[in-house]
Amino acid sequence: MVTDELLLEQALDRAAAGGARQAEVFFAEGASDSVDFEANRLQGIDSSSSRGLGIRVLVEGRLGFSSTSILDRVEDAVDAALDTARLTEVEKPGFDLPAGEPIEADISDPAVAGIGVDELMEFGRKAVDRLRPLADGVLAGAGASRWTSHWEIANSAGLRRSCRKSGWQFHAAAQRVEGTSILWCYDGSASMHRDVDVDEAIETTAQKLRQSLKEGVLPAGRHPVVLTPAALSSLLGSLRLGIGARAIYRKTSPLTGRLGEQVLSQLLTIHDDIRPEAGMAGAPFDDEGIAAARLTVLQAGVLETYLADLRNASRLGIQPGRASRAGYASAPFPGSRNWLVEPGDAPLAELLAQAAGGLIVDSLMGMHGSNLVNGDFSANVGLGFAIGPGGETLYRVKDAAIAGNVYELLGARLQALSAERKWGYSGSELMPWALVEGVPIA
């Protein structure tokens, strides 16, 4: 069997013989096991694996890409990339693939790689057993998965880098239907290590369910809103899109040309960190092989940088290092990694007391239908709670929706961030709670 290293070298040689001035090969393989519980019972067990290679070439300044999972026919993928390059326009400006010292990294955790299907099933059953008895009509569920991955990057500039990684995730969920009222409660996280607290995720889901058994309606109008870390992450999705170098180059982002300007509240300082210790999305290098580093996206609300891969960094004249891929069959594109929002000074209890008469928003539904690139959004409140005079939770708010512009809500209307933070469901977002004033609620 041809080794992965020899496979990459053969692909580079074929590309050079075909006229490629520059070439890059990205090899990836992975395996995963997952279990899914729905409606109080086990719905499925899945084990899957993938293995393949993508190749990018520059021929006379023209870019081509192809991929294959048939690794004994790699020459066909190389030839397809060369043929594609001859049909594209010349890159203006061009870009050079990076060189660098070899890196062979193994950031996998044996404790995670050793999680078996039996243990994943045990986690799911525990969630169902704890959540189902909490109220009549509860449909409890859970999902747990474990995966391992290995990828290698080699290019014609001499760069050779490889990494092995493992990770896992767990979430608990509870659904309750009563008349026209449909309730979803959810919590969980993911990590490269055995530090996901399964019991805490189940208990947090149970607490949301218990608090939701009493329902009411919040009068329409402008109210203070406390965004949980999950809800804040949903809104910051607009910023993630807006700072991508591809949107900046195409001038579809409202942040085009605004480096060094105040774009959000001075309370917000946000870092995008690719390093392995920073979170689930970490690695020693990005998906073009550039060494990992932390970038400050916002410093006290001031836009510090855009996120770019090599191609778009060259177009904009900025720093690369944020190339992502959606697997071996994907060409590189600009993407964020671990997002770390600096905490505020106020305890969460103080934020809730300040928001008396308002709404805690934990989840938003329908955000995909919003114009997130421009920051405009309109979404139903999937799970929200009315806030009492002392900051206590009064009841679940039914049939509520919020709308506005992210840059306004997290700009002039942002009043405070909590000192507490929480990791998001993906394990790559560390967010505080946020108090926003005068949010339109319908």
VOPAGU-2260 file (C-alpha; in pm, 1 decimal, decimal comma):
REM VOPAGU-2260
SITE   aa  ch    i         X         Y         Z
SITE  MET   A    0       0,0       0,0       0,0
SITE  VAL   A    1     131,7     345,5     -89,8
SITE  THR   A    2     203,2     555,9     219,0
SITE  ASP   A    3      31,2     891,3     262,8
SITE  GLU   A    4     364,3    1072,1     234,6
SITE  LEU   A    5     456,2     900,2     -91,3
SITE  LEU   A    6     106,1     966,2    -224,5
SITE  LEU   A    7     145,9    1340,4    -169,5
SITE  GLU   A    8     488,4    1344,9    -332,8
SITE  GLN   A    9     357,6    1158,1    -635,8
SITE  ALA   A   10      74,5    1410,5    -673,6
SITE  LEU   A   11     317,6    1705,2    -654,2
SITE  ASP   A   12     548,3    1543,9    -913,1
SITE  ARG   A   13     255,9    1484,0   -1148,1
SITE  ALA   A   14     145,4    1846,3   -1110,8
SITE  ALA   A   15     494,4    1977,6   -1185,0
SITE  ALA   A   16     525,2    1754,0   -1491,3
SITE  GLY   A   17     191,2    1891,0   -1611,3
SITE  GLY   A   18     311,3    2248,9   -1601,9
SITE  ALA   A   19     204,8    2365,9   -1255,3
SITE  ARG   A   20     434,0    2641,2   -1124,5
SITE  GLN   A   21     288,5    2584,0    -778,4
SITE  ALA   A   22      91,2    2292,9    -633,4
SITE  GLU   A   23     -54,5    2197,6    -297,3
SITE  VAL   A   24    -190,1    1862,8    -181,1
SITE  PHE   A   25    -426,1    1824,1     114,8
SITE  PHE   A   26    -481,9    1470,2     243,3
SITE  ALA   A   27    -740,2    1393,2     512,5
SITE  GLU   A   28    -883,8    1084,7     675,9
SITE  GLY   A   29   -1115,0    1039,7     968,1
SITE  ALA   A   30   -1338,3     799,8    1155,6
SITE  SER   A   31   -1631,0     854,8    1389,2
SITE  ASP   A   32   -1886,4     675,2    1603,5
SITE  SER   A   33   -2211,8     838,3    1708,0
SITE  VAL   A   34   -2535,2     750,9    1882,9
SITE  ASP   A   35   -2865,4     934,2    1864,5
SITE  PHE   A   36   -3158,0     916,8    2106,9
SITE  GLU   A   37   -3494,2    1068,5    2011,6
SITE  ALA   A   38   -3840,9    1047,1    2160,2
SITE  ASN   A   39   -3718,4     855,7    2466,8
SITE  ARG   A   40   -3547,3     579,0    2272,8
SITE  LEU   A   41   -3236,5     492,2    2080,6
SITE  GLN   A   42   -3281,2     600,1    1718,4
SITE  GLY   A   43   -2952,3     496,3    1566,2
SITE  ILE   A   44   -2586,0     411,4    1589,2
SITE  ASP   A   45   -2355,7     523,1    1312,9
SITE  SER   A   46   -1992,4     447,0    1237,8
SITE  SER   A   47   -1831,4     612,8     941,4
SITE  SER   A   48   -1492,4     683,8     788,5
SITE  SER   A   49   -1354,2     885,6     500,8
SITE  ARG   A   50   -1022,4     919,6     323,3
SITE  GLY   A   51    -928,9    1138,1      32,2
SITE  LEU   A   52    -709,9    1401,3    -122,4
SITE  GLY   A   53    -753,7    1745,1    -275,8
SITE  ILE   A   54    -502,4    1916,2    -504,9
SITE  ARG   A   55    -471,9    2282,3    -596,5
SITE  VAL   A   56    -247,4    2398,9    -881,2
SITE  LEU   A   57    -136,0    2728,1   -1034,7
SITE  VAL   A   58     -63,6    2704,1   -1405,9
SITE  GLU   A   59      50,5    3026,2   -1576,1
SITE  GLY   A   60    -121,4    3220,3   -1299,7
SITE  ARG   A   61    -448,7    3029,6   -1330,7
SITE  LEU   A   62    -594,4    2836,2   -1039,0
SITE  GLY   A   63    -734,4    2484,2   -1058,1
SITE  PHE   A   64    -864,3    2237,8    -797,7
SITE  SER   A   65    -980,0    1876,7    -792,4
SITE  SER   A   66   -1022,4    1598,5    -536,8
SITE  THR   A   67   -1065,0    1223,2    -513,0
SITE  SER   A   68   -1133,6     945,7    -266,7
SITE  ILE   A   69    -989,9     684,9    -506,5
SITE  LEU   A   70    -631,7     702,9    -393,1
SITE  ASP   A   71    -491,8     459,9    -647,1
SITE  ARG   A   72    -601,0     701,1    -921,6
SITE  VAL   A   73    -456,1    1022,9    -783,3
SITE  GLU   A   74    -305,3    1109,6   -1121,3
SITE  ASP   A   75    -659,3    1152,9   -1258,7
SITE  ALA   A   76    -736,4    1413,8    -988,5
SITE  VAL   A   77    -411,9    1598,2   -1064,0
SITE  ASP   A   78    -490,6    1602,4   -1435,9
SITE  ALA   A   79    -842,2    1730,1   -1362,0
SITE  ALA   A   80    -700,1    2015,1   -1154,3
SITE  LEU   A   81    -458,1    2103,4   -1436,9
SITE  ASP   A   82    -741,2    2099,2   -1691,5
SITE  THR   A   83    -956,1    2321,7   -1467,0
SITE  ALA   A   84    -673,2    2573,1   -1425,1
SITE  ARG   A   85    -647,7    2623,1   -1800,2
SITE  LEU   A   86   -1013,3    2731,2   -1808,8
SITE  THR   A   87    -997,2    2992,0   -1530,8
SITE  GLU   A   88    -889,5    3355,5   -1534,4
SITE  VAL   A   89    -541,6    3464,3   -1432,6
SITE  GLU   A   90    -521,5    3541,0   -1061,4
SITE  LYS   A   91    -475,4    3915,6   -1003,3
SITE  PRO   A   92    -281,4    3956,8    -791,0
SITE  GLY   A   93    -116,8    3618,8    -770,8
SITE  PHE   A   94     -11,4    3451,9    -448,0
SITE  ASP   A   95     266,4    3219,0    -338,8
SITE  LEU   A   96     225,6    2903,1    -135,7
SITE  PRO   A   97     413,3    2913,3     196,6
SITE  ALA   A   98     734,5    2736,7     288,5
SITE  GLY   A   99     828,2    2645,2     644,3
SITE  GLU   A  100     984,6    2395,5     879,5
SITE  PRO   A  101     824,2    2049,6     889,1
SITE  ILE   A  102     560,6    1992,3    1156,9
SITE  GLU   A  103     437,5    1650,2    1267,1
SITE  ALA   A  104     187,3    1708,9    1545,0
SITE  ASP   A  105     -25,7    1470,7    1746,8
SITE  ILE   A  106    -279,0    1659,8    1958,3
SITE  SER   A  107    -513,1    1365,1    1998,4
SITE  ASP   A  108    -610,9    1264,7    2350,2
SITE  PRO   A  109    -599,8     887,7    2419,3
SITE  ALA   A  110    -875,8     931,7    2675,6
SITE  VAL   A  111   -1102,3    1068,4    2401,1
SITE  ALA   A  112    -990,6     828,8    2128,9
SITE  GLY   A  113   -1075,0     545,0    2367,0
SITE  ILE   A  114   -1441,7     640,9    2410,9
SITE  GLY   A  115   -1642,0     350,7    2270,7
SITE  VAL   A  116   -1995,9     312,2    2144,0
SITE  ASP   A  117   -2106,6     149,7    2470,8
SITE  GLU   A  118   -2001,9     456,5    2667,1
SITE  LEU   A  119   -2169,6     691,1    2419,0
SITE  MET   A  120   -2490,5     490,5    2458,9
SITE  GLU   A  121   -2461,4     508,1    2837,3
SITE  PHE   A  122   -2447,3     888,6    2819,0
SITE  GLY   A  123   -2758,0     898,2    2600,6
SITE  ARG   A  124   -2956,6     662,5    2822,2
SITE  LYS   A  125   -2863,0     866,9    3128,0
SITE  ALA   A  126   -3006,7    1180,1    2965,1
SITE  VAL   A  127   -3331,4    1008,4    2868,4
SITE  ASP   A  128   -3375,6     852,0    3214,3
SITE  ARG   A  129   -3329,4    1187,6    3388,9
SITE  LEU   A  130   -3531,2    1408,6    3154,3
SITE  ARG   A  131   -3832,8    1191,9    3070,1
SITE  PRO   A  132   -3992,8    1189,1    3420,5
SITE  LEU   A  133   -3975,4    1568,1    3468,4
SITE  ALA   A  134   -4315,2    1641,6    3311,2
SITE  ASP   A  135   -4597,6    1474,0    3124,9
SITE  GLY   A  136   -4540,7    1449,4    2753,3
SITE  VAL   A  137   -4166,3    1504,7    2759,0
SITE  LEU   A  138   -3978,1    1349,9    2468,5
SITE  ALA   A  139   -3618,9    1320,1    2582,8
SITE  GLY   A  140   -3321,8    1283,7    2356,1
SITE  ALA   A  141   -2945,8    1304,1    2339,9
SITE  GLY   A  142   -2659,5    1277,1    2098,3
SITE  ALA   A  143   -2300,6    1171,2    2157,9
SITE  SER   A  144   -2017,1    1115,5    1916,9
SITE  ARG   A  145   -1642,9    1061,2    1910,1
SITE  TRP   A  146   -1408,3    1111,2    1616,7
SITE  THR   A  147   -1045,1    1094,4    1516,2
SITE  SER   A  148    -881,6    1270,8    1223,4
SITE  HIS   A  149    -548,5    1294,7    1048,9
SITE  TRP   A  150    -449,9    1540,1     778,6
SITE  GLU   A  151    -137,1    1630,4     586,2
SITE  ILE   A  152     -39,8    1928,4     372,1
SITE  ALA   A  153     244,5    1928,9     121,8
SITE  ASN   A  154     325,2    2192,1    -138,0
SITE  SER   A  155     578,4    2271,3    -406,9
SITE  ALA   A  156     749,5    2531,6    -185,3
SITE  GLY   A  157     872,9    2246,3      35,6
SITE  LEU   A  158     615,9    2275,2     315,2
SITE  ARG   A  159     532,9    1944,1     483,6
SITE  ARG   A  160     291,4    1942,6     777,3
SITE  SER   A  161      70,4    1681,2     940,8
SITE  CYS   A  162    -156,6    1655,3    1244,1
SITE  ARG   A  163    -358,3    1395,2    1431,7
SITE  LYS   A  164    -653,2    1506,2    1641,0
SITE  SER   A  165    -947,0    1361,3    1831,2
SITE  GLY   A  166   -1263,6    1506,4    1976,0
SITE  TRP   A  167   -1607,1    1427,5    2109,9
SITE  GLN   A  168   -1938,0    1593,9    2183,3
SITE  PHE   A  169   -2247,7    1539,0    2394,0
SITE  HIS   A  170   -2581,3    1714,6    2404,8
SITE  ALA   A  171   -2907,1    1654,4    2590,4
SITE  ALA   A  172   -3244,8    1766,2    2459,1
SITE  ALA   A  173   -3605,6    1769,0    2574,2
SITE  GLN   A  174   -3914,1    1839,1    2364,9
SITE  ARG   A  175   -4262,7    1900,5    2500,1
SITE  VAL   A  176   -4576,1    1961,9    2296,0
SITE  GLU   A  177   -4888,2    2094,6    2466,7
SITE  GLY   A  178   -5162,0    2226,7    2241,7
SITE  THR   A  179   -5004,1    2483,7    2012,3
SITE  SER   A  180   -4701,7    2517,9    2238,9
SITE  ILE   A  181   -4383,7    2341,9    2124,7
SITE  LEU   A  182   -4086,7    2358,4    2357,1
SITE  TRP   A  183   -3724,1    2264,2    2293,7
SITE  CYS   A  184   -3462,8    2266,7    2570,1
SITE  TYR   A  185   -3102,5    2188,3    2489,0
SITE  ASP   A  186   -2751,1    2194,1    2630,7
SITE  GLY   A  187   -2414,4    2035,8    2562,2
SITE  SER   A  188   -2061,4    2095,6    2441,0
SITE  ALA   A  189   -1763,0    1945,6    2261,1
SITE  SER   A  190   -1393,2    1915,1    2338,7
SITE  MET   A  191   -1063,8    1757,3    2240,5
SITE  HIS   A  192   -1040,2    1627,4    2600,2
SITE  ARG   A  193   -1256,3    1440,8    2852,1
SITE  ASP   A  194   -1370,9    1766,7    3011,2
SITE  VAL   A  195   -1726,0    1779,0    2870,2
SITE  ASP   A  196   -1945,5    1749,4    3178,4
SITE  VAL   A  197   -2228,3    1516,0    3076,3
SITE  ASP   A  198   -2411,5    1549,5    3408,0
SITE  GLU   A  199   -2399,6    1929,2    3392,1
SITE  ALA   A  200   -2538,8    1931,4    3038,1
SITE  ILE   A  201   -2826,1    1706,3    3143,4
SITE  GLU   A  202   -2899,4    1910,2    3456,1
SITE  THR   A  203   -2890,8    2240,9    3263,9
SITE  THR   A  204   -3138,4    2097,0    3014,0
SITE  ALA   A  205   -3355,4    1975,3    3302,4
SITE  GLN   A  206   -3345,1    2318,6    3466,7
SITE  LYS   A  207   -3456,5    2487,2    3143,1
SITE  LEU   A  208   -3740,2    2236,3    3116,6
SITE  ARG   A  209   -3855,9    2291,6    3474,3
SITE  GLN   A  210   -3848,7    2669,5    3428,4
SITE  SER   A  211   -4054,7    2631,9    3109,5
SITE  LEU   A  212   -4350,6    2451,1    3265,5
SITE  LYS   A  213   -4508,9    2785,9    3350,7
SITE  GLU   A  214   -4580,7    2993,6    3039,0
SITE  GLY   A  215   -4685,6    3348,9    2969,5
SITE  VAL   A  216   -4671,5    3631,3    2717,1
SITE  LEU   A  217   -4451,0    3940,9    2727,8
SITE  PRO   A  218   -4623,0    4261,8    2609,3
SITE  ALA   A  219   -4502,3    4381,3    2269,4
SITE  GLY   A  220   -4263,2    4673,8    2275,6
SITE  ARG   A  221   -3903,7    4750,3    2360,0
SITE  HIS   A  222   -3759,5    4557,7    2652,8
SITE  PRO   A  223   -3418,6    4489,2    2804,7
SITE  VAL   A  224   -3282,4    4154,7    2691,2
SITE  VAL   A  225   -3017,0    3928,9    2840,7
SITE  LEU   A  226   -2859,2    3714,0    2571,6
SITE  THR   A  227   -2718,9    3382,5    2691,3
SITE  PRO   A  228   -2382,9    3276,3    2542,9
SITE  ALA   A  229   -2569,6    3062,5    2287,3
SITE  ALA   A  230   -2788,8    3353,3    2176,1
SITE  LEU   A  231   -2494,2    3594,7    2169,4
SITE  SER   A  232   -2307,2    3349,7    1948,8
SITE  SER   A  233   -2601,3    3341,8    1705,4
SITE  LEU   A  234   -2591,9    3719,8    1667,4
SITE  LEU   A  235   -2214,4    3730,4    1637,3
SITE  GLY   A  236   -2251,6    3503,6    1336,5
SITE  SER   A  237   -2310,5    3827,8    1148,2
SITE  LEU   A  238   -1968,8    3957,0    1250,1
SITE  ARG   A  239   -1805,4    3626,7    1155,2
SITE  LEU   A  240   -1945,5    3663,6     803,7
SITE  GLY   A  241   -1863,2    4031,6     787,0
SITE  ILE   A  242   -1492,4    3995,0     863,5
SITE  GLY   A  243   -1432,4    3716,5     612,4
SITE  ALA   A  244   -1187,8    3839,0     348,4
SITE  ARG   A  245   -1398,4    3697,7      65,1
SITE  ALA   A  246   -1695,5    3918,5     163,8
SITE  ILE   A  247   -1460,5    4214,3     204,6
SITE  TYR   A  248   -1306,5    4158,6    -139,8
SITE  ARG   A  249   -1650,3    4132,8    -299,7
SITE  LYS   A  250   -1764,8    4441,3    -105,0
SITE  THR   A  251   -2071,7    4258,4      25,7
SITE  SER   A  252   -1980,1    4324,1     389,7
SITE  PRO   A  253   -2073,7    4643,7     578,8
SITE  LEU   A  254   -1725,0    4624,2     731,9
SITE  THR   A  255   -1546,1    4680,0     400,9
SITE  GLY   A  256   -1286,9    4954,8     444,2
SITE  ARG   A  257   -1352,2    4992,5     817,2
SITE  LEU   A  258   -1031,3    4861,4     973,8
SITE  GLY   A  259    -942,4    5079,5    1270,7
SITE  GLU   A  260   -1299,5    5202,5    1314,9
SITE  GLN   A  261   -1542,3    5152,5    1602,7
SITE  VAL   A  262   -1794,2    4898,4    1469,5
SITE  LEU   A  263   -1940,9    4753,5    1791,4
SITE  SER   A  264   -1958,9    4850,8    2158,8
SITE  GLN   A  265   -1632,7    4926,7    2336,1
SITE  LEU   A  266   -1735,5    4651,7    2579,0
SITE  LEU   A  267   -1657,2    4390,5    2314,0
SITE  THR   A  268   -1308,7    4249,8    2268,6
SITE  ILE   A  269   -1301,1    3933,3    2058,4
SITE  HIS   A  270   -1012,8    3702,7    1969,3
SITE  ASP   A  271    -999,7    3441,5    1694,8
SITE  ASP   A  272    -752,0    3179,8    1813,6
SITE  ILE   A  273    -644,0    2882,3    1605,7
SITE  ARG   A  274    -401,4    2735,3    1861,5
SITE  PRO   A  275    -483,0    2386,9    1997,6
SITE  GLU   A  276    -507,0    2504,5    2357,2
SITE  ALA   A  277    -766,7    2765,8    2264,5
SITE  GLY   A  278   -1058,5    2532,5    2197,0
SITE  MET   A  279   -1212,8    2257,4    1990,1
SITE  ALA   A  280   -1132,2    2422,3    1654,5
SITE  GLY   A  281    -761,3    2448,6    1735,7
SITE  ALA   A  282    -469,0    2303,0    1542,7
SITE  PRO   A  283     -95,2    2373,5    1508,3
SITE  PHE   A  284    -153,6    2534,5    1167,0
SITE  ASP   A  285    -436,1    2644,3     940,4
SITE  ASP   A  286    -556,4    2448,6     637,7
SITE  GLU   A  287    -286,8    2593,9     416,0
SITE  GLY   A  288     -12,3    2507,8     663,7
SITE  ILE   A  289      45,5    2853,6     815,6
SITE  ALA   A  290     145,3    2830,3    1181,7
SITE  ALA   A  291    -130,1    2887,0    1437,5
SITE  ALA   A  292    -166,0    3226,5    1604,1
SITE  ARG   A  293    -421,0    3430,0    1795,7
SITE  LEU   A  294    -570,6    3729,9    1617,8
SITE  THR   A  295    -765,9    4005,5    1789,9
SITE  VAL   A  296   -1071,8    4074,7    1575,8
SITE  LEU   A  297   -1216,5    4352,5    1792,2
SITE  GLN   A  298   -1031,6    4554,7    2054,2
SITE  ALA   A  299   -1281,9    4749,6    2263,5
SITE  GLY   A  300   -1516,8    4745,5    1965,1
SITE  VAL   A  301   -1255,6    4865,1    1714,9
SITE  LEU   A  302   -1213,2    4640,9    1409,1
SITE  GLU   A  303    -853,7    4518,2    1408,6
SITE  THR   A  304    -836,5    4263,0    1126,7
SITE  TYR   A  305   -1013,0    4058,6     863,1
SITE  LEU   A  306    -976,4    3679,7     841,6
SITE  ALA   A  307    -810,3    3560,0     522,4
SITE  ASP   A  308    -669,5    3261,7     340,8
SITE  LEU   A  309    -368,7    3309,6     110,4
SITE  ARG   A  310    -566,6    3394,8    -200,1
SITE  ASN   A  311    -786,2    3659,0     -38,5
SITE  ALA   A  312    -503,9    3794,3     176,8
SITE  SER   A  313    -311,7    3866,7    -143,1
SITE  ARG   A  314    -614,1    4039,9    -291,9
SITE  LEU   A  315    -650,8    4266,4      11,6
SITE  GLY   A  316    -286,5    4305,1     110,5
SITE  ILE   A  317    -343,9    4167,1     461,0
SITE  GLN   A  318    -213,9    3886,0     681,7
SITE  PRO   A  319    -320,4    3527,1     591,5
SITE  GLY   A  320    -347,8    3239,0     837,2
SITE  ARG   A  321    -721,3    3165,9     854,6
SITE  ALA   A  322    -768,4    2911,8     577,1
SITE  SER   A  323   -1038,6    2653,6     639,4
SITE  ARG   A  324   -1166,9    2358,7     437,8
SITE  ALA   A  325   -1486,0    2157,8     450,0
SITE  GLY   A  326   -1285,7    1837,5     408,8
SITE  TYR   A  327   -1042,4    1711,5     147,1
SITE  ALA   A  328   -1289,3    1787,3    -136,1
SITE  SER   A  329   -1290,8    2158,4     -49,4
SITE  ALA   A  330   -1056,5    2429,6    -171,2
SITE  PRO   A  331    -938,8    2668,2     104,9
SITE  PHE   A  332   -1161,2    2958,6     209,3
SITE  PRO   A  333   -1142,7    3220,3     488,0
SITE  GLY   A  334   -1289,1    3096,5     815,0
SITE  SER   A  335   -1290,1    3170,9    1185,5
SITE  ARG   A  336   -1177,4    2917,5    1445,0
SITE  ASN   A  337   -1205,8    2948,1    1824,9
SITE  TRP   A  338   -1391,1    3266,8    1920,2
SITE  LEU   A  339   -1310,0    3402,1    2263,7
SITE  VAL   A  340   -1507,6    3701,9    2388,9
SITE  GLU   A  341   -1350,6    3881,9    2683,4
SITE  PRO   A  342   -1575,7    3887,1    2992,4
SITE  GLY   A  343   -1724,4    4195,8    3152,5
SITE  ASP   A  344   -1712,5    4308,6    3514,6
SITE  ALA   A  345   -2069,8    4250,3    3629,8
SITE  PRO   A  346   -2187,8    3922,3    3785,7
SITE  LEU   A  347   -2466,8    3755,7    3588,5
SITE  ALA   A  348   -2707,7    3809,4    3877,5
SITE  GLU   A  349   -2650,0    4184,1    3848,4
SITE  LEU   A  350   -2722,3    4179,1    3473,5
SITE  LEU   A  351   -3047,9    3993,9    3533,5
SITE  ALA   A  352   -3154,9    4239,7    3802,3
SITE  GLN   A  353   -3086,4    4530,3    3566,2
SITE  ALA   A  354   -3304,3    4361,4    3303,3
SITE  ALA   A  355   -3612,2    4332,3    3529,0
SITE  GLY   A  356   -3929,0    4329,7    3321,2
SITE  GLY   A  357   -3738,0    4206,6    3020,3
SITE  LEU   A  358   -3643,9    3878,0    2858,1
SITE  ILE   A  359   -3369,3    3617,7    2877,2
SITE  VAL   A  360   -3309,5    3485,5    2524,1
SITE  ASP   A  361   -3146,5    3143,1    2512,1
SITE  SER   A  362   -3214,5    3037,2    2153,2
SITE  LEU   A  363   -3325,5    3202,1    1830,4
SITE  MET   A  364   -3510,6    3029,1    1547,1
SITE  GLY   A  365   -3511,7    3135,7    1184,0
SITE  MET   A  366   -3181,1    3321,9    1182,4
SITE  HIS   A  367   -3097,8    3151,2     851,2
SITE  GLY   A  368   -3365,9    3362,7     684,7
SITE  SER   A  369   -3202,6    3687,5     796,6
SITE  ASN   A  370   -2955,3    3901,4     603,7
SITE  LEU   A  371   -2673,5    3825,7     843,7
SITE  VAL   A  372   -2400,3    3965,6     620,4
SITE  ASN   A  373   -2550,4    4313,2     663,9
SITE  GLY   A  374   -2642,9    4246,9    1025,1
SITE  ASP   A  375   -3019,5    4261,1     975,5
SITE  PHE   A  376   -3212,7    3984,2    1145,6
SITE  SER   A  377   -3559,5    3875,4    1247,1
SITE  ALA   A  378   -3602,3    3561,2    1452,2
SITE  ASN   A  379   -3847,1    3381,8    1675,8
SITE  VAL   A  380   -3740,7    3328,5    2034,9
SITE  GLY   A  381   -3703,7    2952,8    2056,3
SITE  LEU   A  382   -3651,0    2959,1    2429,8
SITE  GLY   A  383   -3685,2    3270,2    2642,2
SITE  PHE   A  384   -3785,9    3361,3    2996,4
SITE  ALA   A  385   -3949,5    3665,1    3152,5
SITE  ILE   A  386   -3729,7    3834,7    3414,5
SITE  GLY   A  387   -3878,3    3928,6    3751,4
SITE  PRO   A  388   -3805,8    4239,8    3960,8
SITE  GLY   A  389   -3516,0    4073,8    4139,6
SITE  GLY   A  390   -3368,4    3914,6    3829,2
SITE  GLU   A  391   -3547,3    3585,8    3886,1
SITE  THR   A  392   -3701,5    3375,8    3610,2
SITE  LEU   A  393   -4081,3    3409,8    3608,8
SITE  TYR   A  394   -4204,2    3195,7    3320,2
SITE  ARG   A  395   -4128,6    3082,6    2968,8
SITE  VAL   A  396   -4230,3    3347,0    2714,6
SITE  LYS   A  397   -4443,3    3208,9    2432,0
SITE  ASP   A  398   -4479,5    3340,5    2077,3
SITE  ALA   A  399   -4214,1    3610,3    2095,2
SITE  ALA   A  400   -3990,9    3739,4    1817,7
SITE  ILE   A  401   -3708,2    3990,5    1808,2
SITE  ALA   A  402   -3570,1    4188,7    1517,4
SITE  GLY   A  403   -3312,2    4453,7    1451,4
SITE  ASN   A  404   -2957,5    4500,6    1334,8
SITE  VAL   A  405   -2669,4    4321,1    1503,8
SITE  TYR   A  406   -2437,6    4620,5    1471,5
SITE  GLU   A  407   -2691,1    4840,8    1651,8
SITE  LEU   A  408   -2785,4    4589,0    1922,4
SITE  LEU   A  409   -2424,8    4500,4    2001,8
SITE  GLY   A  410   -2315,9    4858,7    1948,1
SITE  ALA   A  411   -2500,6    5145,6    2109,6
SITE  ARG   A  412   -2755,0    4921,5    2283,9
SITE  LEU   A  413   -2510,1    4687,6    2456,2
SITE  GLN   A  414   -2500,4    4780,2    2825,3
SITE  ALA   A  415   -2290,1    4514,6    2997,8
SITE  LEU   A  416   -2123,1    4175,6    2971,5
SITE  SER   A  417   -2115,1    3923,4    3252,0
SITE  ALA   A  418   -1802,0    3821,8    3438,3
SITE  GLU   A  419   -1907,1    3459,8    3385,4
SITE  ARG   A  420   -1851,6    3284,9    3051,4
SITE  LYS   A  421   -1957,1    2952,6    2905,7
SITE  TRP   A  422   -1832,6    2729,2    2625,0
SITE  GLY   A  423   -2076,1    2691,8    2338,4
SITE  TYR   A  424   -2218,8    2373,6    2190,6
SITE  SER   A  425   -1935,2    2343,8    1939,0
SITE  GLY   A  426   -1662,5    2372,0    2204,2
SITE  SER   A  427   -1503,3    2653,0    2002,0
SITE  GLU   A  428   -1683,0    2957,0    2144,3
SITE  LEU   A  429   -1628,9    3105,1    2489,3
SITE  MET   A  430   -1892,7    3372,2    2549,4
SITE  PRO   A  431   -2034,5    3581,0    2835,6
SITE  TRP   A  432   -2397,7    3679,5    2887,1
SITE  ALA   A  433   -2488,1    4019,2    2735,8
SITE  LEU   A  434   -2735,6    4284,3    2850,6
SITE  VAL   A  435   -2891,3    4482,4    2565,1
SITE  GLU   A  436   -3139,2    4766,6    2616,4
SITE  GLY   A  437   -3449,6    4856,6    2418,3
SITE  VAL   A  438   -3479,8    4547,2    2201,2
SITE  PRO   A  439   -3801,7    4537,2    1991,1
SITE  ILE   A  440   -4007,1    4233,8    2093,2
SITE  ALA   A  441   -4320,5    4133,0    1909,7
